[in-house]
Amino acid sequence: MNEEHIYPCVDIGVGDVREDGTLLIVGNVAGYAPRRFGKNWTGRDGPFVPIVGAPFLNKMAGKNDDWSPGESFSFIILDMAKPI
């Protein structure tokens, strides 16, 4: 909102891969009130929490997942302290 009031938790990452190979990047502003820049709930500085969408993971595993924007969307949160 301004330098002193940012949303402290924004989930962001690859949500899906489209038929043409384009990555769909998704973002979600969590329900925390704006505040000064600092650590988010993961213990990292800043608002961004890396995620990977279930539709993307399913496609990478060879499963056909025809997700569309009108449906619910699930994702996992990456633990950046651990190697993938």
DSSP file (Angstrom, degrees, kcal/mol; ACC not computed):
  #  RESIDUE AA STRUCTURE BP1 BP2  ACC     N-H-->O    O-->H-N    N-H-->O    O-->H-N    TCO  KAPPA ALPHA  PHI   PSI    X-CA   Y-CA   Z-CA
    1    1 A M              0   0    0      0, 0.0     2,-0.3     0, 0.0     5,-0.2   0.000 360.0 360.0 360.0 -43.5    0.0    0.0    0.0
    2    2 A N  B >   -A    5   0A   0      3,-1.7     3,-0.8     0, 0.0     0, 0.0  -0.913 360.0 -72.8-161.3-174.3    3.0    2.3    0.8
    3    3 A E  T 3  S+     0   0    0     -2,-0.3    34,-0.5     1,-0.3     3,-0.1   0.795 130.9  39.3 -62.1 -28.8    6.5    2.1    2.3
    4    4 A E  T 3  S+     0   0    0      1,-0.2     2,-0.4    32,-0.1    -1,-0.3   0.530 116.1  52.0 -97.5  -8.2    5.2    1.5    5.8
    5    5 A H  B <   +A    2   0A   0     -3,-0.8    -3,-1.7    31,-0.1     2,-0.3  -0.852  62.8 152.7-137.2  98.8    2.3   -0.8    5.0
    6    6 A I  B     -B   35   0B   0     29,-3.2    29,-2.4    -2,-0.4    -3,-0.0  -0.871  53.1-102.5-118.5 156.8    2.8   -3.9    2.8
    7    7 A Y        -     0   0    0     -2,-0.3    26,-0.1    27,-0.2     3,-0.1  -0.708  34.0-150.2 -75.2 122.8    0.8   -7.1    2.8
    8    8 A P  S    S+     0   0    0      0, 0.0     2,-0.4     0, 0.0    33,-0.1   0.540  75.0  44.9 -79.8  -6.7    3.2   -9.4    4.7
    9    9 A C        +     0   0    0     21,-0.2    21,-2.4    23,-0.2     2,-0.5  -0.890  56.1 163.6-144.8 110.0    2.2  -12.7    3.0
   10   10 A V  E     -Cd  29  48C   0     37,-3.9    39,-2.5    -2,-0.4     2,-0.4  -0.956  25.8-148.2-127.3 111.1    1.8  -13.2   -0.8
   11   11 A D  E     +Cd  28  49C   0     17,-2.5    17,-2.4    -2,-0.5     2,-0.3  -0.646  30.4 167.9 -75.3 129.5    1.9  -16.8   -2.1
   12   12 A I  E     +Cd  27  50C   0     37,-2.2    39,-1.7    -2,-0.4     2,-0.3  -0.997  11.7  94.3-148.4 139.8    3.4  -16.7   -5.6
   13   13 A G  E    S-Cd  26  51C   0     13,-2.0    13,-2.8    -2,-0.3     2,-0.5  -0.992  71.0 -32.4 170.2-169.2    4.6  -19.3   -8.0
   14   14 A V  E     +Cd  25  52C   0     37,-0.7    39,-3.1    -2,-0.3    11,-0.2  -0.644  46.5 173.8 -77.9 121.2    4.0  -21.6  -10.9
   15   15 A G  E     -     0   0C   0      9,-3.6    41,-1.3    -2,-0.5     2,-0.3   0.797  59.3 -21.6 -97.1 -34.6    0.4  -22.8  -10.9
   16   16 A D  E     -C   24   0C   0      8,-1.2     8,-3.1    39,-0.2     2,-0.4  -0.970  52.2-120.2-164.2 167.7    0.1  -24.7  -14.2
   17   17 A V  E     -C   23   0C   0     -2,-0.3     6,-0.2     6,-0.2     5,-0.1  -0.998  32.7-138.4-122.3 126.9    1.5  -25.2  -17.6
   18   18 A R    >   -     0   0    0      4,-3.0     3,-2.1    -2,-0.4     6,-0.0  -0.239  30.0 -97.3 -79.4 169.4   -0.8  -24.5  -20.5
   19   19 A E  T 3  S+     0   0    0      1,-0.3    -1,-0.1     2,-0.1    -2,-0.0   0.810 124.7  54.2 -57.6 -32.3   -1.1  -26.6  -23.7
   20   20 A D  T 3  S-     0   0    0      2,-0.1    -1,-0.3     1,-0.0     3,-0.1   0.394 123.1-103.8 -85.2   4.9    1.3  -24.2  -25.5
   21   21 A G  S <  S+     0   0    0     -3,-2.1     2,-0.2     1,-0.3    -2,-0.1   0.397  73.8 143.8  90.6  -2.6    3.9  -24.6  -22.8
   22   22 A T        -     0   0    0     -5,-0.1    -4,-3.0     1,-0.1     2,-0.3  -0.513  49.2-126.8 -71.3 133.5    3.3  -21.2  -21.3
   23   23 A L  E     -C   17   0C   0     -2,-0.2     2,-0.7    -6,-0.2    -6,-0.2  -0.641  12.5-140.8 -81.1 137.3    3.6  -21.2  -17.5
   24   24 A L  E     -C   16   0C   0     -8,-3.1    -9,-3.6    -2,-0.3    -8,-1.2  -0.891  15.9-157.2 -97.6 114.1    0.7  -19.8  -15.5
   25   25 A I  E     -C   14   0C   0     -2,-0.7     2,-0.3   -11,-0.2   -11,-0.2  -0.803  11.7-166.2 -93.8 129.7    2.0  -17.8  -12.6
   26   26 A V  E     -C   13   0C   0    -13,-2.8   -13,-2.0    -2,-0.5     2,-0.3  -0.859   8.1-171.3-118.2 151.7   -0.4  -17.4   -9.7
   27   27 A G  E     -C   12   0C   0     -2,-0.3     2,-0.4   -15,-0.2   -15,-0.2  -0.993   4.3-171.5-140.5 147.8   -0.5  -15.1   -6.7
   28   28 A N  E     -C   11   0C   0    -17,-2.4   -17,-2.5    -2,-0.3     2,-0.7  -0.963  16.2-146.2-142.2 120.5   -2.6  -14.9   -3.6
   29   29 A V  E     -C   10   0C   0     -2,-0.4   -19,-0.2   -19,-0.2    -2,-0.0  -0.789  27.6-137.6 -85.8 116.9   -2.6  -12.2   -1.0
   30   30 A A        -     0   0    0    -21,-2.4   -21,-0.2    -2,-0.7    -1,-0.0  -0.156  25.5 -97.7 -70.8 170.6   -3.2  -13.8    2.4
   31   31 A G  S    S+     0   0    0    -24,-0.1     2,-0.2     2,-0.0    -1,-0.1   0.145  77.9 125.4 -82.0  20.1   -5.6  -12.2    4.9
   32   32 A Y        -     0   0    0    -23,-0.2   -23,-0.2     1,-0.1     3,-0.1  -0.559  65.5-111.0 -79.0 144.2   -3.0  -10.5    7.1
   33   33 A A        -     0   0    0     -2,-0.2   -27,-0.1     1,-0.1    -1,-0.1  -0.428  42.3 -92.5 -70.2 147.0   -3.3   -6.8    7.7
   34   34 A P        +     0   0    0      0, 0.0     2,-0.3     0, 0.0   -27,-0.2  -0.277  59.5 154.4 -58.4 145.3   -0.7   -4.5    6.0
   35   35 A R  B     -B    6   0B   0    -29,-2.4   -29,-3.2    -3,-0.1     3,-0.1  -0.900  45.7 -53.0-156.9-177.5    2.3   -3.7    8.2
   36   36 A R        -     0   0    0     -2,-0.3   -32,-0.1   -31,-0.2   -31,-0.1  -0.261  69.5 -85.9 -64.6 153.8    5.9   -2.7    8.0
   37   37 A F  S    S+     0   0    0    -34,-0.5     2,-0.3     8,-0.0    -1,-0.1  -0.337  78.4 109.3 -58.1 138.5    8.3   -4.8    5.9
   38   38 A G        -     0   0    0     -3,-0.1     8,-2.8     6,-0.1     2,-0.2  -0.918  66.1 -25.0-179.1-155.3    9.7   -7.7    7.9
   39   39 A K  B     -F   45   0D   0     -2,-0.3     6,-0.2     6,-0.3     2,-0.1  -0.550  52.5-144.3 -81.1 142.8    9.6  -11.4    8.2
   40   40 A N    >   -     0   0    0      4,-2.7     3,-2.0     6,-0.3   -31,-0.1  -0.314  43.3 -79.9 -92.7-174.0    6.5  -13.4    7.0
   41   41 A W  T 3  S+     0   0    0      1,-0.3   -32,-0.1   -33,-0.1    -2,-0.1   0.701 128.9  60.5 -63.9 -18.8    5.2  -16.5    8.7
   42   42 A T  T 3  S-     0   0    0      2,-0.2    -1,-0.3     1,-0.0     3,-0.1   0.606 116.4-111.8 -81.5 -11.0    7.8  -18.7    7.1
   43   43 A G  S <  S+     0   0    0     -3,-2.0     2,-0.2     1,-0.4    -2,-0.1   0.405  78.6 125.1  93.2  -1.6   10.6  -16.7    8.8
   44   44 A R        -     0   0    0      2,-0.1    -4,-2.7     1,-0.1    -1,-0.4  -0.609  67.6-105.8 -88.7 151.1   11.8  -15.2    5.5
   45   45 A D  B    S+F   39   0D   0     -6,-0.2    -6,-0.3    -2,-0.2     3,-0.2  -0.545  82.6  21.4 -71.9 138.9   12.1  -11.5    4.9
   46   46 A G  S    S-     0   0    0     -8,-2.8    -6,-0.3    -2,-0.2    -2,-0.1  -0.137  94.0 -75.8  93.9 172.7    9.5  -10.0    2.7
   47   47 A P  S    S+     0   0    0      0, 0.0   -37,-3.9     0, 0.0     2,-0.3   0.659  87.3 105.9 -84.5 -16.1    6.0  -10.9    1.6
   48   48 A F  E     -d   10   0C   0    -39,-0.2   -37,-0.2    -3,-0.2    -8,-0.1  -0.514  40.4-176.2 -85.5 129.0    6.7  -13.6   -0.9
   49   49 A V  E     -d   11   0C   0    -39,-2.5   -37,-2.2    -2,-0.3     2,-0.1  -0.966  27.8-129.6-116.4 111.5    6.0  -17.3   -0.1
   50   50 A P  E     +d   12   0C   0      0, 0.0    28,-2.1     0, 0.0     2,-0.3  -0.393  34.5 175.0 -67.3 134.1    7.1  -19.6   -3.0
   51   51 A I  E     -dE  13  77C   0    -39,-1.7   -37,-0.7    26,-0.2     2,-0.4  -0.881  25.3-149.7-131.9 163.8    4.4  -22.1   -4.0
   52   52 A V  E     -dE  14  76C   0     24,-2.0    24,-2.5    -2,-0.3   -37,-0.2  -0.988  27.4-124.9-134.5 127.8    3.8  -24.8   -6.7
   53   53 A G  E  >  - E   0  75C   0    -39,-3.1     4,-2.3    -2,-0.4    22,-0.3  -0.392  11.0-128.4 -74.7 146.2    0.3  -25.5   -7.9
   54   54 A A  H  > S+     0   0    0     20,-2.8     4,-2.9     1,-0.2     5,-0.2   0.871 108.7  57.9 -60.1 -39.3   -1.2  -29.0   -7.9
   55   55 A P  H  > S+     0   0    0      0, 0.0     4,-2.0     0, 0.0    -1,-0.2   0.918 108.8  46.2 -59.1 -40.9   -2.2  -28.8  -11.6
   56   56 A F  H  > S+     0   0    0    -41,-1.3     4,-2.3     2,-0.2    -2,-0.2   0.939 113.6  48.0 -64.3 -48.0    1.5  -28.1  -12.5
   57   57 A L  H  X S+     0   0    0     -4,-2.3     4,-1.3     1,-0.2    -1,-0.2   0.899 110.5  52.0 -61.3 -41.0    2.7  -31.0  -10.3
   58   58 A N  H  <>S+     0   0    0     -4,-2.9     5,-2.9     1,-0.2     3,-0.2   0.913 110.2  48.0 -62.7 -42.5    0.1  -33.4  -11.7
   59   59 A K  H ><5S+     0   0    0     -4,-2.0     3,-1.6     1,-0.2    -1,-0.2   0.896 109.0  53.2 -65.5 -39.0    1.1  -32.6  -15.3
   60   60 A M  H 3<5S+     0   0    0     -4,-2.3    -1,-0.2     1,-0.3    -2,-0.2   0.775 107.7  53.1 -66.1 -24.4    4.8  -33.0  -14.4
   61   61 A A  T 3<5S-     0   0    0     -4,-1.3    -1,-0.3    -3,-0.2    -2,-0.2   0.372 124.7-105.0 -89.7   3.5    3.9  -36.5  -13.0
   62   62 A G  T < 5S+     0   0    0     -3,-1.6     2,-0.4     1,-0.3    -3,-0.2   0.590  77.9 133.1  86.1  10.6    2.1  -37.4  -16.3
   63   63 A K      < -     0   0    0     -5,-2.9     2,-0.7    -6,-0.2    -1,-0.3  -0.778  59.3-123.4 -96.2 139.6   -1.4  -37.0  -15.0
   64   64 A N        +     0   0    0     -2,-0.4     2,-0.5    -3,-0.1    -5,-0.1  -0.727  34.6 174.7 -83.0 114.4   -3.9  -35.1  -17.0
   65   65 A D        -     0   0    0     -2,-0.7     2,-1.6   -10,-0.2    -6,-0.1  -0.884  13.3-169.4-124.6  98.1   -5.3  -32.3  -14.8
   66   66 A D        +     0   0    0     -2,-0.5     2,-0.2     2,-0.0    -2,-0.1  -0.559  19.0 175.8 -89.6  74.1   -7.6  -29.9  -16.7
   67   67 A W        -     0   0    0     -2,-1.6     6,-0.1     2,-0.0    -2,-0.1  -0.518   8.1-169.0 -76.9 145.1   -7.9  -27.2  -14.1
   68   68 A S    >   -     0   0    0     -2,-0.2     3,-2.4     4,-0.1    -2,-0.0  -0.955  36.0-106.0-133.1 156.3   -9.9  -24.0  -15.0
   69   69 A P  T 3  S+     0   0    0      0, 0.0     4,-0.1     0, 0.0    -2,-0.0   0.690 114.3  62.9 -56.1 -22.1  -10.1  -20.7  -13.2
   70   70 A G  T 3  S+     0   0    0      2,-0.1     2,-0.2     0, 0.0    -3,-0.0   0.573  93.8  79.1 -79.3  -7.7  -13.7  -21.4  -12.0
   71   71 A E  S <  S-     0   0    0     -3,-2.4     2,-0.0     1,-0.1    -4,-0.0  -0.532  93.6 -89.5 -97.9 163.7  -12.4  -24.3   -9.9
   72   72 A S        -     0   0    0     -2,-0.2     2,-0.4     1,-0.0    -4,-0.1  -0.357  41.1-142.9 -67.5 155.3  -10.7  -24.4   -6.5
   73   73 A F        -     0   0    0     -6,-0.1     2,-0.3    -4,-0.1    -1,-0.0  -0.981  14.4-169.1-126.7 126.6   -6.9  -24.3   -6.7
   74   74 A S        +     0   0    0     -2,-0.4   -20,-2.8   -59,-0.1     2,-0.3  -0.848  10.7 169.3-115.4 155.3   -4.6  -26.2   -4.4
   75   75 A F  E     -E   53   0C   0     -2,-0.3     2,-0.3   -22,-0.3   -22,-0.2  -0.960  27.7-121.9-153.1 166.5   -0.8  -25.7   -4.0
   76   76 A I  E     -E   52   0C   0    -24,-2.5   -24,-2.0    -2,-0.3     2,-0.5  -0.862  24.0-127.5-112.2 153.8    2.1  -26.7   -1.9
   77   77 A I  E     -E   51   0C   0     -2,-0.3   -26,-0.2   -26,-0.2     2,-0.2  -0.883  25.5-129.2-101.5 126.7    4.5  -24.3   -0.1
   78   78 A L        -     0   0    0    -28,-2.1     2,-0.9    -2,-0.5     3,-0.1  -0.520   5.0-139.5 -77.5 139.2    8.1  -24.8   -0.8
   79   79 A D    >   -     0   0    0     -2,-0.2     3,-1.7     1,-0.1    -1,-0.1  -0.852  16.0-167.9 -95.8 100.4   10.6  -25.1    2.1
   80   80 A M  T 3  S+     0   0    0     -2,-0.9    -1,-0.1     1,-0.3     4,-0.1   0.627  80.4  67.3 -69.2 -12.4   13.5  -23.0    0.6
   81   81 A A  T 3  S+     0   0    0      2,-0.1    -1,-0.3    -3,-0.1    -2,-0.0   0.709  97.1  62.4 -77.7 -19.6   15.8  -24.3    3.4
   82   82 A K  S <  S-     0   0    0     -3,-1.7    -3,-0.1     1,-0.0     2,-0.1  -0.861  91.8-112.7-108.4 140.3   15.7  -27.8    2.0
   83   83 A P              0   0    0      0, 0.0    -2,-0.1     0, 0.0    -4,-0.1  -0.390 360.0 360.0 -66.4 147.0   16.9  -28.8   -1.5
   84   84 A I              0   0    0     -4,-0.1    -4,-0.0    -2,-0.1    -2,-0.0   0.455 360.0 360.0 -81.6 360.0   14.2  -29.9   -3.9
